[in-house]
Amino acid sequence: MKRYSFAAVIAAIAAGVLAAAAFAAAPGNTAAPQVSGTPQVGETLTVSNGTWSGSPTSYGYQWQRCTSSTSCASIAGATQQSYTVRSADVGHTLRATVTATNADGSSTANSNQTATVAVGKGPTNTARPVILGDAFVGELLTAGNGRWTGDPTSFGYRWFQCNSAGGSCTAIAGATGDRYRVRLDDLYQTIRVAVTAKNAEGQRSATSDSTDQVQLVQPVQVAGNNAPRLTFISLKRLGSRLYARVRVCDDSGRISLVERDSKTGQLGYVRKYAVTTTSCVNATRSWTPAPRFRHGVMRVSLQAVDKSGKRSGITSRSFRWR
């Protein structure tokens, strides 16, 4: 029977550990990823995976906008292997980081940087798009293409809901045709449309001015009828519901109390409640805000509208969810 010294056993164990460690390793980059395509607005760039040791089982991607060879910032949402160059990229270079992963970990490598991004070819706008129609809930708005050089062969559309001043615009889901019917959720906001003109050389976009502030109904003049008056008394929370206490004064008998939830970077949401009064009445209305509003700070706005379309002023309160 063979006998082994303690030192020999330790050496054998150490050799096995080192061999296992050498075998179990995250991927290592041996040839950098490469970006292909033309760095021009509207064009699509693609990054290769590069070459890796360690048999990666998956790859992840992040495109970056660079101001120098060492200063790059990730582009929000640009996490696919391909990337369509945007107008915000003009004057910068682009690169992608590729992350290779296997069972033992992940490693990241940078691609080459592109040449400086240039403005894309394509039609040039000479007169901005316009919106035809009236900004009342239920009305149909139509996009006028504006005027373009370069003989566009087709046009694309994207409608936006903006604040009352025409800023802080958010794309309206599904609104990509040349017509848009104003929704209750657009109440007290404004609308813009972006038109994209395309030809064989590329594409460019231009945006319309904003509409007037969207209103519930077109006012009808009724002799002797006064606008309703509204006081926002309190705003409280019970569980996931909000409770608004108001005082409404009106002589028309029945008014609509319009409530709007809003939050920076989110599309608003609007509700209508009926309130009956021949003089003044206190009323409470409650609702559960959509999940996108139930964190951070949201804003609740109220307005009273009578049957003729006359409106009280808009009164608002902010609410912080905790």
N, C-alpha and C positions, 0 to 999 in steps of 0.2 A: 504493500500500500504506500502510495507516494505521499510525502509530507511537503507542505508549502509553508514558506516563511510568512510571517505577518506582513512584511514589506511587499512581498510578491502579490499577496492578495489585494492590498491597497492599490498597488500599481495597476492591477488588472481591472479593478472597479473604476479607477480614474479614467483608464483608457476607454472603458465602455461608456462612461458618462460623456466624455468628449466626443466619442463617435455619435452618440445619440443627439447631442447638442448640434453637431455639424449637420446631422440629417434633418433635425427639426428646426427649420428656419423660415422666417417670413420671406416673401419674394424680394429679389434684388434686381435693380435695373441695370442692364448691360448695354442697352442702346436706347437713347432718349426717344420719346414720342415725337412725331412730326405732324405739323399742321399743313394741310393742303387746301387749296381754294384761293379765290381772289379777295383780298381785304378791302371790300368796297360795299357801301351801304346796299342792303338788299341781297347780297350774295351769301352763299352758304359755305362755311368752313367745316372741315372734318379733321379730327385728330386721330392718328394711329395709336395703337396701344404701346408701341415700342417693343423691346425685347426684354424678357425677365427670366431670371433663374427661379427655382422653387415652385414651378408649375402652378401659376395663379389659377384660381377657380372662378374669379370674377373681377371686373374692373369698374371703377367709378370715375366720373369726370367733373371738372369744375373749370369753366372758362373765366379768364381774368382780363381786365383792362389795365394797360401799363402806361406809365408816364416816363419811365426810364428802364434801363436794363435790370434794375434791382427793385423798382417800386411798382408793384402790381396789386390790384384789389379785385376780389371776387365779384362777379356779376350775378345779382340775385336771380335765381331760377334757371341759370344757364348750366345745367347739370347733365346734358345729353352729349353723346359723342359728336354730334353736329351742332352748329350754332349759326344763326342767321344774323349777319352784321347789321347793327342799328345806327341810327343817326347820332346817338350819344357816343358812339365809338370813334367818330371822325376826329382826326388829329392825334389819336392814340395808336399804340400797337396792341395786339392781342396774343394771348397764349392760353394753353390749357394745362391743367395738372391732371395726371392720370394716377389713380390709386389702385394698385394690384393687391389682391387678397387671396390668401390660402388658409388652411386650417391653423397655421401657426402665427398668423398676424397679417399686417398690411404695411405697405411701403408706398411712397408717393414720389413721382418724378415730374419735372417740368418739361414741357415741349419747347421748341424754338419759338421766338417771337416773330410775328408777321411784320411786314412792312407797315408803315403808317397808313391807317384807314383813310380812304378817300371818299368823297361824296359819290354816290352811285349815279350811273347814267340813267336815262329814262326821261319821261315827260317833265316839263317845268311848268309850275303853276303861275299864271299871270293875273288871275282874278280869283279870289278865294271862293270856296263853296258857300252856298247860302241854304237856309232852311225856309221852306215855304209852308205856311199854315199858322194857326193860332195856338198859343201855349195854354190850352185848357184841357183838363182831364177828359180823356175820351176822344179828343181831336186827333186827326191823322196829319203828321208832319211828313214832308217830302224833301229829300236832299237834292239841291241843284248842284251839278258837278263843278261849277265854276268854269274858268277857261284855262286851257293847257296848250303848250307847244309840244311838238314831238309826236303828234298824231297818236294819241292813246288808242289802244285796241280794246281795253276793258277797264271797268272801274269797280273798286271794292268800297265797302262802307262799314263804319263802326260808330255807333251812337254812344254818347256819354251823358251821364247825369252830373251836373256841376252845382256848386253852391250858388247862392243868390247873386253873388258878384261875378259869376262865370268862371271861378277858379276851383281848385281841389276836385278835379273831374275824375269820375270812376266809370269804367266801361260797363255798359248795361248788358248783362248776360243774354246772348241770343239775338241781340239787336244788330244784325249785320246786313240788312237789306237797304234799299234806297228809300224805304218808308218806315215810319215808326209811329205807333199809336200811343199817345201820352197816357201814362198809368197813374193811378192814385198815389203810388210811391214816389212819383216825381213832384208831388205837390210842394209849392214854395221853393223849388229848386229851378235851375235853368238847364237847357239842353244844348249840346253841341254835336256836330257830326264831323268825322274825319273821312275824307275821300282819298282813296289811293288810286292813282292813274298808272296803268301799265302799258308798256309796248315791248318790242323785241329786245330793246337795249336795257330794260330794267323797270323800276317802279319808284314813285315818289308820292308822298302824302301831303295834304294840306287840310287845315281845320277851319270850320266856319266860325263866325261870331256866335255868341250864346243867344238863346231866345230871351224873351221877357220871362219874368218869374212865373212859373206855372201856377194857375189858379183853378179852383174847383169848378166854378161855372162862370159863364159870361154874365156880368151884372145886368139887370133889367131895371130901368128907372121906374119907381112907383112913387107917386106923389104922396107926401106926408110920411113916408116910411123912413125910419131912422136906422142907422147901422146898429147891430147888437153891441153890447159892452161886456167885456169878459175880465174877471179877476182870478188869477191863479192863487188859491189860498194855501195849498200845501201839496207836497209829494212825498209819499211814504212807501216803504217796502214791507211786505209780509211774505216770507218765503221767496218764491221766484216771481211774485206778482207785484206790480206797482199800482198805487192808489193815488189818483189825482183828485183833489177837492177844489171845486171852482164855484164862482158866483157869476151867473149869467143874467143880464137884463136885456129884454127885447119886447117889442110890441106886436110881433107877427104871429105869436102862438106856438111855433115850432121851429127850432133851429138845428143845424148840424154842428156838433162839436168835433172839430178835426184835430186829431192827435198825431204827431209825427215823432218817431224815434230816430235819432241821428248820432253818428259817431265818425270821427275823422278816419278816412280811408275805407269806409263802408257805405254801401247803398242804404238809403233811408228806408223806413217802413212807416206806412200811414194807415190810420184807422179812422172810422167815422162813427159817432154816437149821436143818437137823437136826444134832444132835451126839449121838453114842453114847458112853456112859460108865457104868461100874458103880462108880466111885469118883471120881477126879479126872483130868482130861485137859486138856492145852493144845491149842488149836485156832486156826487162822487162817481167816478168811472174807473174801472180797473182792467188790467191786461197783463199778460206774460210776454215780455220782450223776446224777440228771437235770440237764439244762443249767441250770435255775433255781438250783441249789445251787452251781454251779462258778465262783463269783466271790464275793469278800468272805469273810465268816465264816459257816460253817454249824456245826451241832451234830449229833453222832452219839450216839445213846442206845442202850444194850443192856439186855436183860433175858432171863433164862432162865426157861422155863415148862415144868413137867413134864406128864405125861399126865393127872394129876388136876386140873390147873389151878393148882397151887401155884407161886408165883413168887419169884424172887430179887428183891432191890432193883434199882432202875434205876440204872445207872452211865453217865455221859456224859463226852464230851470235845468241845471246840471245835476246829475246823480252819479255818485261813485259806488260801484259794487264792491263789497268787501267779503 
